[in-house]
Amino acid sequence: MLSRVDLNLLVTLDVLLKEKNVTRAAEVLFVSQSAVSRSLARLRDTFDDPLFTRVASGLVPTEKALEIEKQLLVLLPQLSEVFSQEAFDPKKADNAFAISLPTLLSSALTPVLMKELRGVAPSMRVSEYAAKANPYSSLDQSQIDFAVHFADSPNQRYVSKQIGTLRPQLFVRPNHPLLVKGDIVIEDTFNYSMVGMVVEEDQYHSFSAPITQVYKDLMIDRRPILRSSQTQVLIDVVSDSDAILFGTNCLKALRTYGKDFVDLRSEQIENNKNYAVPVHLVHHQRTSNSVAHQWMSHLLAQQISKLLI
């Protein structure tokens, strides 16, 4: 039945039930009387009922029409809400979003994201999850709304946009002995301990994070004394020793940068295009028409892009 119903016919029926007159219904709908008459004929065919009988004063609804009228009182306001979506107002929005982020981005992004939301969307809620090597099943199951990922989308079910580039960067404590050398090469680091991030890889080997190849190349198969998923732990170790942190450009956005740790400049590492890792913001196609999701997607892309300059 539903596939046969033109929703405009229901609007016409609602007006006819209110006006009980074809002429007045045409005036309300801003159409001709003949157009209303044609719609009434289609309605009668659809519901297999005359719906109205003509009398001198106008139209008298049948029992079937009166039953439909009760349902239209509920149905039409709901349809109106669906098709006439109100303008999205972040100040009033109370949406909840789940986002998966690589740890090396999370430490820099989350504080600035929440500060921004406090100002423009104070009732919005964010749940942050550790990034997975393969986030697509979580997107499929609506466990997360957005994934920050190191690879483009594998198929059209997912919308992917590159929002920046991760570049490898070395960090040390202020007054580290290597800082006096200025621009260094990787061999200059061999006399110092190395610490680095843990990067998850897909157990089925369907995805290998590009950053892991950078580790292998630049660290020349050296084993770091510590690998951790906790950024602050790595920084604490570096700030209290001569160890070198193998990180990325986004760490310069952390509040303690310049105080507890500084970058160790190396043109050999930073400007090698082979070590640049694209960063994508991914969401499921089903959220593409959600104004709230579009708004959050724009905000995430904006904030993450600033971190990856």
BELLIN-V564683 format. One record per helix or strand of 3 or more residues. SS is the DSSP state (~ for helix, > for strand). FROM is the first residue (numbers start at 1). TO is the last residue. Records with the same first field share a line. If there is no record, write none. Layout:
SS=FROM-TO, FROM-TO
//
This chain:
~=2-4, 7-19, 22-29, 33-47, 63-83, 103-120, 136-140, 177-181, 186-189, 210-218, 231-239, 249-253, 267-270, 273-275, 285-287, 291-307
>=52-55, 58-61, 96-101, 125-130, 146-149, 158-166, 168-172, 194-197, 226-228, 244-248, 261-264, 277-284
//
